[in-house]
């Protein structure tokens, strides 16, 4: 068995890398595992742009010494704090460079098993190494939580998939594809598929698609007061989410869960509107009723608000239906350990320092949203998380 470490970090996305960058300034020993920016590089479609503004699209080290702006300046890439969409490829490449400079000890292998061992934990890597850690930070991101509606989940992966399964869309050229959803993932996918030469149908339950408004700086004073800017967008609700996550933490459970579910609902970026509206069929106010495979095609039946049904036959269905936290899907946790974690609706109950009911086991990112609010649903939440967790871990000195 390898030498024990104070902390093991599982995941190398914005949260895992930001936490590791902060821990480098401490006296704690740590190891971090995963493929850098894997979800962004492998599970999001080529050609898409981030909906977040440039100033809210970077990873965090204690001194903010290497931001997206720094990266773009060094590489002669266009950048603006506000009003210039960030290409996915730019953000992913920036994250990889952040890892290379600030988290050089990353081990590019996955953790296959975590179980209790005395006062700490025993972990095994996909390479077969076994080691112990006093504490474990799970920063596994969204990859485990893709939600596929039951009637589509019953179909084979050759006919129905979640949006996270697609990075390269060229395979759909010349095919008829239905995209289910009304959020940015659905809207972006539909636009990109159309550009790749697919025959696209976008099916959404909302009565109409919503797009963010274009915004630049400086803004008039009254707008700054009425709708202050934040890392999650303009408005006081978003501002409170970014600036007061600990206040959110102290709100009643029902309130917290409802805000996480409803705030910042499905919408597309302002920059994608012209690539969607009028470019291909959009079925709004539509609820999927049936999905079956007939003669090699997926037969869909969906109903509008008026009850009228529409039938559509396609080659493939992509469900851009978001992510639902369900830590029961973390198969790398030993069953007994996973069962010990206190949960509500399969989401972890956490302390103000991200610690679960299992002492020494910390959970960050999307899985912490019901505790800390919409902030931790987004990469921007890594700033608050890394700063707070690193301070806590340093104060407890790995004990």
VEXDREN-2710 file (C-alpha; in Angstrom, 1 decimal):
% VEXDREN-2710
k/r/px/py/pz
1/UNK/0.0/0.0/0.0
2/UNK/1.3/3.5/-0.9
3/UNK/2.1/6.2/1.6
4/UNK/-0.9/7.8/3.1
5/UNK/-1.9/11.4/2.3
6/UNK/-3.9/14.1/4.2
7/UNK/-6.4/14.7/1.5
8/UNK/-7.5/13.0/-1.7
9/UNK/-9.4/15.0/-4.3
10/UNK/-11.6/13.1/-6.8
11/UNK/-12.2/15.1/-9.9
12/UNK/-10.1/17.6/-12.0
13/UNK/-12.7/20.0/-13.3
14/UNK/-13.0/23.7/-12.1
15/UNK/-13.8/22.7/-8.5
16/UNK/-11.2/20.0/-8.0
17/UNK/-8.4/22.1/-9.7
18/UNK/-9.4/25.2/-7.8
19/UNK/-9.3/23.4/-4.5
20/UNK/-6.0/21.8/-5.3
21/UNK/-4.5/25.2/-6.3
22/UNK/-5.5/26.6/-2.9
23/UNK/-4.2/23.6/-1.0
24/UNK/-0.7/24.1/-2.5
25/UNK/-0.4/27.1/-0.3
26/UNK/-1.1/25.0/2.8
27/UNK/1.1/22.5/4.7
28/UNK/-1.2/19.6/4.0
29/UNK/-0.3/16.8/1.7
30/UNK/-2.8/16.0/-1.0
31/UNK/-3.3/14.0/-4.2
32/UNK/-5.8/14.9/-6.9
33/UNK/-7.1/12.4/-9.5
34/UNK/-8.9/12.7/-12.9
35/UNK/-8.6/13.9/-16.4
36/UNK/-8.3/17.7/-16.5
37/UNK/-11.5/19.4/-17.7
38/UNK/-12.8/16.1/-18.9
39/UNK/-16.5/17.0/-19.0
40/UNK/-15.7/20.2/-20.9
41/UNK/-13.4/18.5/-23.4
42/UNK/-15.4/15.3/-23.9
43/UNK/-19.1/15.7/-22.9
44/UNK/-20.0/19.1/-24.4
45/UNK/-20.5/19.7/-28.1
46/UNK/-17.7/21.2/-30.2
47/UNK/-18.5/24.7/-31.3
48/UNK/-20.7/25.8/-28.4
49/UNK/-20.1/28.9/-26.3
50/UNK/-20.4/29.4/-22.6
51/UNK/-23.5/31.2/-21.4
52/UNK/-21.5/32.8/-18.5
53/UNK/-19.6/36.1/-19.1
54/UNK/-15.9/36.2/-19.4
55/UNK/-15.3/37.5/-15.9
56/UNK/-17.3/34.6/-14.5
57/UNK/-15.6/31.9/-16.6
58/UNK/-12.3/31.0/-14.9
59/UNK/-10.7/28.8/-12.3
60/UNK/-9.4/30.1/-9.0
61/UNK/-6.1/30.1/-7.2
62/UNK/-5.5/32.2/-4.0
63/UNK/-4.2/35.2/-5.8
64/UNK/-6.2/34.9/-9.1
65/UNK/-2.8/34.8/-10.8
66/UNK/-4.0/33.0/-13.9
67/UNK/-7.5/33.9/-15.1
68/UNK/-9.2/33.4/-18.5
69/UNK/-8.2/37.0/-19.3
70/UNK/-4.5/36.2/-18.7
71/UNK/-4.8/33.1/-20.8
72/UNK/-6.4/34.9/-23.7
73/UNK/-3.9/37.7/-23.6
74/UNK/-1.0/35.3/-23.7
75/UNK/-2.4/33.5/-26.7
76/UNK/-3.7/36.5/-28.6
77/UNK/-7.3/35.4/-28.2
78/UNK/-10.3/37.8/-28.1
79/UNK/-11.6/38.4/-24.6
80/UNK/-14.0/40.8/-22.8
81/UNK/-15.3/40.7/-19.3
82/UNK/-18.8/41.2/-20.6
83/UNK/-20.6/40.9/-24.0
84/UNK/-18.2/38.4/-25.8
85/UNK/-19.2/34.7/-25.7
86/UNK/-16.4/32.4/-24.5
87/UNK/-15.9/29.5/-26.9
88/UNK/-15.9/26.1/-25.2
89/UNK/-12.6/25.1/-26.7
90/UNK/-11.0/28.3/-25.3
91/UNK/-12.3/27.6/-21.8
92/UNK/-11.3/23.9/-21.8
93/UNK/-7.8/24.8/-23.1
94/UNK/-7.5/27.4/-20.4
95/UNK/-8.5/24.9/-17.7
96/UNK/-5.8/22.5/-18.9
97/UNK/-3.2/25.2/-18.8
98/UNK/-4.3/26.2/-15.3
99/UNK/-3.8/22.6/-14.3
100/UNK/-0.4/22.4/-15.9
101/UNK/0.8/25.6/-14.1
102/UNK/-0.9/25.5/-10.8
103/UNK/-1.8/21.8/-10.2
104/UNK/1.2/20.0/-11.7
105/UNK/0.8/17.0/-9.4
106/UNK/-2.5/15.9/-10.9
107/UNK/-2.6/12.1/-11.5
108/UNK/-4.5/11.3/-14.6
109/UNK/-6.3/8.2/-13.5
110/UNK/-9.7/7.7/-11.9
111/UNK/-10.6/6.5/-8.4
112/UNK/-12.4/3.2/-8.7
113/UNK/-13.1/2.6/-5.0
114/UNK/-13.5/4.5/-1.8
115/UNK/-14.2/2.8/1.6
116/UNK/-13.8/3.5/5.3
117/UNK/-10.5/2.5/6.9
118/UNK/-10.2/3.4/10.6
119/UNK/-10.3/7.1/11.1
120/UNK/-9.8/7.8/7.3
121/UNK/-10.4/6.2/4.0
122/UNK/-8.9/3.6/1.7
123/UNK/-8.9/4.4/-2.0
124/UNK/-8.0/2.4/-5.1
125/UNK/-7.1/3.9/-8.4
126/UNK/-8.1/2.5/-11.9
127/UNK/-4.4/1.6/-12.2
128/UNK/-4.7/-0.7/-9.2
129/UNK/-2.8/1.4/-6.6
130/UNK/-4.2/1.3/-3.1
131/UNK/-3.6/4.1/-0.6
132/UNK/-5.1/5.8/2.4
133/UNK/-6.2/9.4/3.0
134/UNK/-7.4/11.1/6.1
135/UNK/-10.0/13.1/4.2
136/UNK/-11.6/12.8/0.8
137/UNK/-13.1/15.6/-1.3
138/UNK/-15.5/14.5/-4.0
139/UNK/-15.4/17.0/-6.9
140/UNK/-16.8/14.6/-9.4
141/UNK/-18.8/17.1/-11.4
142/UNK/-21.9/16.5/-13.4
143/UNK/-20.9/13.5/-15.4
144/UNK/-22.7/11.0/-13.1
145/UNK/-26.0/13.0/-13.0
146/UNK/-27.2/13.2/-16.6
147/UNK/-31.0/12.7/-16.6
148/UNK/-32.8/10.7/-19.3
149/UNK/-36.6/10.7/-19.1
150/UNK/-37.9/7.1/-18.4
151/UNK/-39.6/6.6/-21.7
152/UNK/-36.3/7.5/-23.5
153/UNK/-34.2/5.5/-21.1
154/UNK/-36.1/2.4/-22.2
155/UNK/-34.7/2.8/-25.7
156/UNK/-31.3/1.6/-26.8
157/UNK/-28.4/4.0/-26.8
158/UNK/-28.3/3.7/-30.6
159/UNK/-31.6/5.5/-30.7
160/UNK/-31.7/7.8/-27.6
161/UNK/-29.0/9.4/-25.7
162/UNK/-28.3/12.2/-23.2
163/UNK/-26.8/15.4/-24.5
164/UNK/-23.6/14.7/-22.4
165/UNK/-22.8/11.8/-24.7
166/UNK/-22.0/14.0/-27.6
167/UNK/-18.9/16.0/-28.3
168/UNK/-18.4/15.5/-32.0
169/UNK/-21.8/16.0/-33.9
170/UNK/-20.5/15.2/-37.4
171/UNK/-22.0/11.6/-37.0
172/UNK/-25.5/13.1/-37.3
173/UNK/-24.9/14.7/-40.7
174/UNK/-27.8/13.8/-43.0
175/UNK/-29.8/12.3/-40.1
176/UNK/-33.2/13.4/-38.7
177/UNK/-32.7/14.2/-35.0
178/UNK/-35.1/15.3/-32.3
179/UNK/-33.6/17.4/-29.4
180/UNK/-35.7/17.4/-26.2
181/UNK/-35.4/20.4/-23.9
182/UNK/-35.6/24.2/-23.7
183/UNK/-32.3/25.1/-21.9
184/UNK/-29.0/26.2/-23.3
185/UNK/-27.8/22.6/-23.8
186/UNK/-30.8/21.8/-26.0
187/UNK/-30.8/25.1/-27.9
188/UNK/-27.0/25.0/-28.5
189/UNK/-27.2/21.3/-29.6
190/UNK/-30.0/22.0/-32.0
191/UNK/-28.2/25.0/-33.6
192/UNK/-24.9/23.0/-33.9
193/UNK/-26.6/20.0/-35.4
194/UNK/-28.3/22.2/-37.9
195/UNK/-24.9/23.6/-38.9
196/UNK/-23.6/20.1/-39.3
197/UNK/-26.3/19.2/-41.8
198/UNK/-28.7/17.3/-39.6
199/UNK/-32.5/17.7/-40.0
200/UNK/-33.3/19.0/-36.6
201/UNK/-36.5/19.2/-34.6
202/UNK/-36.4/21.0/-31.2
203/UNK/-39.1/19.8/-28.8
204/UNK/-39.7/21.9/-25.6
205/UNK/-42.3/21.9/-22.8
206/UNK/-42.0/25.7/-22.4
207/UNK/-44.6/27.8/-24.3
208/UNK/-41.7/29.8/-25.8
209/UNK/-37.9/29.7/-25.9
210/UNK/-36.1/32.2/-23.7
211/UNK/-32.8/33.9/-24.5
212/UNK/-30.6/36.1/-22.4
213/UNK/-30.3/39.7/-23.3
214/UNK/-27.2/41.2/-24.7
215/UNK/-25.3/43.2/-22.2
216/UNK/-22.2/45.4/-22.2
217/UNK/-20.3/47.7/-19.9
218/UNK/-20.6/50.4/-18.7
219/UNK/-24.3/50.2/-17.8
220/UNK/-26.5/53.2/-16.8
221/UNK/-26.5/53.8/-13.0
222/UNK/-30.1/52.9/-12.5
223/UNK/-29.6/49.5/-14.2
224/UNK/-26.6/48.8/-11.9
225/UNK/-28.9/49.5/-8.9
226/UNK/-32.0/47.7/-10.1
227/UNK/-30.2/44.8/-11.7
228/UNK/-26.7/44.4/-10.2
229/UNK/-24.3/42.2/-12.2
230/UNK/-23.1/38.9/-10.7
231/UNK/-21.3/35.8/-11.8
232/UNK/-24.7/34.2/-12.4
233/UNK/-26.2/37.1/-14.3
234/UNK/-27.9/40.4/-13.6
235/UNK/-30.5/40.8/-10.8
236/UNK/-30.7/40.9/-7.0
237/UNK/-31.6/37.2/-6.7
238/UNK/-28.5/36.1/-8.6
239/UNK/-26.4/38.7/-6.7
240/UNK/-27.6/37.2/-3.3
241/UNK/-26.8/33.7/-4.6
242/UNK/-23.2/34.6/-5.4
243/UNK/-22.6/36.9/-2.4
244/UNK/-24.4/35.1/0.4
245/UNK/-24.3/31.3/0.0
246/UNK/-24.0/30.9/3.7
247/UNK/-27.2/32.9/4.2
248/UNK/-28.8/30.6/1.7
249/UNK/-27.5/27.6/3.7
250/UNK/-29.5/28.8/6.7
251/UNK/-32.8/29.0/4.8
252/UNK/-35.5/26.3/5.4
253/UNK/-35.0/23.2/3.4
254/UNK/-38.1/23.5/1.3
255/UNK/-37.1/27.1/0.3
256/UNK/-33.6/26.0/-0.7
257/UNK/-34.6/23.1/-2.8
258/UNK/-37.2/25.2/-4.6
259/UNK/-34.8/28.0/-5.4
260/UNK/-32.2/25.6/-6.7
261/UNK/-34.9/24.0/-8.9
262/UNK/-36.4/27.2/-10.3
263/UNK/-33.9/30.0/-10.3
264/UNK/-32.1/30.5/-13.6
265/UNK/-34.6/28.4/-15.5
266/UNK/-34.0/27.1/-19.1
267/UNK/-32.7/29.7/-21.4
268/UNK/-30.2/30.2/-24.3
269/UNK/-27.5/32.7/-24.8
270/UNK/-28.3/35.9/-26.7
271/UNK/-25.6/35.0/-29.3
272/UNK/-27.4/31.8/-30.4
273/UNK/-30.9/33.2/-31.1
274/UNK/-30.3/33.9/-34.8
275/UNK/-29.0/30.4/-35.3
276/UNK/-32.2/28.9/-33.9
277/UNK/-35.3/31.0/-34.6
278/UNK/-36.5/30.4/-38.1
279/UNK/-33.8/28.0/-38.9
280/UNK/-35.5/24.6/-38.1
281/UNK/-38.8/23.4/-36.7
282/UNK/-39.4/24.2/-33.0
283/UNK/-42.2/22.5/-31.2
284/UNK/-43.0/24.5/-28.0
285/UNK/-45.5/23.8/-25.4
286/UNK/-45.0/20.1/-26.2
287/UNK/-45.0/17.2/-23.7
288/UNK/-43.5/13.9/-24.8
289/UNK/-46.2/11.1/-24.5
290/UNK/-44.7/8.1/-26.3
291/UNK/-41.4/7.0/-27.7
292/UNK/-40.9/3.7/-29.5
293/UNK/-38.7/2.2/-32.2
294/UNK/-40.5/1.2/-35.4
295/UNK/-38.7/0.0/-38.6
296/UNK/-35.4/1.4/-37.3
297/UNK/-36.7/4.8/-36.5
298/UNK/-37.8/6.5/-33.3
299/UNK/-41.5/7.2/-33.3
300/UNK/-42.4/10.1/-31.0
301/UNK/-45.8/11.3/-29.9
302/UNK/-46.1/14.7/-28.1
303/UNK/-49.0/16.8/-27.0
304/UNK/-49.4/20.5/-26.9
305/UNK/-51.2/22.5/-24.2
306/UNK/-54.4/22.3/-26.2
307/UNK/-54.2/18.5/-26.0
308/UNK/-53.6/18.1/-29.7
309/UNK/-51.0/15.4/-30.5
310/UNK/-48.2/15.5/-33.0
311/UNK/-46.3/12.5/-34.3
312/UNK/-42.7/12.6/-35.5
313/UNK/-40.4/9.9/-36.8
314/UNK/-36.6/10.5/-36.4
315/UNK/-33.3/8.6/-36.6
316/UNK/-32.2/9.6/-33.2
317/UNK/-33.4/11.5/-30.0
318/UNK/-31.1/13.6/-27.8
319/UNK/-32.4/14.4/-24.4
320/UNK/-30.9/17.7/-23.3
321/UNK/-32.9/17.3/-20.1
322/UNK/-30.3/18.4/-17.6
323/UNK/-28.8/16.8/-14.6
324/UNK/-30.4/15.5/-11.4
325/UNK/-28.3/15.0/-8.3
326/UNK/-28.3/11.4/-7.2
327/UNK/-25.3/10.3/-5.2
328/UNK/-26.6/6.7/-5.3
329/UNK/-25.0/6.8/-8.8
330/UNK/-21.6/7.2/-7.4
331/UNK/-20.5/3.7/-7.9
332/UNK/-16.9/4.4/-6.8
333/UNK/-18.2/4.7/-3.2
334/UNK/-18.4/1.4/-1.4
335/UNK/-22.1/0.6/-0.7
336/UNK/-21.8/0.8/3.0
337/UNK/-20.1/4.2/2.9
338/UNK/-22.6/5.6/0.4
339/UNK/-25.5/4.4/2.7
340/UNK/-23.9/6.2/5.7
341/UNK/-24.2/9.6/4.0
342/UNK/-27.2/11.5/5.3
343/UNK/-29.4/12.4/2.3
344/UNK/-32.6/14.2/1.3
345/UNK/-34.0/13.2/-2.1
346/UNK/-30.7/11.5/-2.8
347/UNK/-28.7/14.7/-2.3
348/UNK/-26.2/15.0/0.5
349/UNK/-26.8/17.0/3.7
350/UNK/-23.7/19.0/4.2
351/UNK/-22.1/21.2/6.9
352/UNK/-21.2/24.8/6.3
353/UNK/-17.7/23.5/5.3
354/UNK/-19.1/21.0/2.8
355/UNK/-18.6/18.0/5.1
356/UNK/-21.1/15.1/4.8
357/UNK/-22.4/13.2/7.7
358/UNK/-19.5/10.8/7.2
359/UNK/-16.6/12.6/9.1
360/UNK/-13.8/13.5/6.7
361/UNK/-15.9/13.1/3.5
362/UNK/-16.5/16.4/1.7
363/UNK/-18.8/16.9/-1.3
364/UNK/-18.6/20.0/-3.7
365/UNK/-19.9/21.2/-7.0
366/UNK/-23.4/20.4/-8.3
367/UNK/-24.0/17.9/-5.5
368/UNK/-23.7/20.7/-2.9
369/UNK/-26.3/23.0/-4.6
370/UNK/-29.2/22.1/-2.3
371/UNK/-27.0/23.3/0.6
372/UNK/-25.4/26.4/-0.8
373/UNK/-27.7/27.4/-3.6
374/UNK/-27.6/27.9/-7.4
375/UNK/-24.0/29.3/-7.1
376/UNK/-22.5/25.8/-6.9
377/UNK/-24.3/24.6/-10.0
378/UNK/-21.9/26.7/-12.0
379/UNK/-18.1/26.8/-12.4
380/UNK/-18.2/30.3/-10.9
381/UNK/-19.0/28.7/-7.5
382/UNK/-15.6/27.1/-7.4
383/UNK/-14.2/30.4/-6.0
384/UNK/-16.3/30.4/-2.8
385/UNK/-16.0/26.6/-2.5
386/UNK/-12.2/26.5/-2.9
387/UNK/-11.5/29.4/-0.6
388/UNK/-13.8/28.2/2.2
389/UNK/-12.9/24.5/2.0
390/UNK/-9.1/25.1/1.9
391/UNK/-9.3/27.4/4.9
392/UNK/-11.3/24.8/6.8
393/UNK/-9.0/21.9/5.9
394/UNK/-5.9/24.0/6.8
395/UNK/-7.5/24.9/10.2
396/UNK/-8.2/21.3/11.0
397/UNK/-4.7/20.4/9.8
398/UNK/-5.8/17.1/8.2
399/UNK/-7.0/15.7/11.6
END
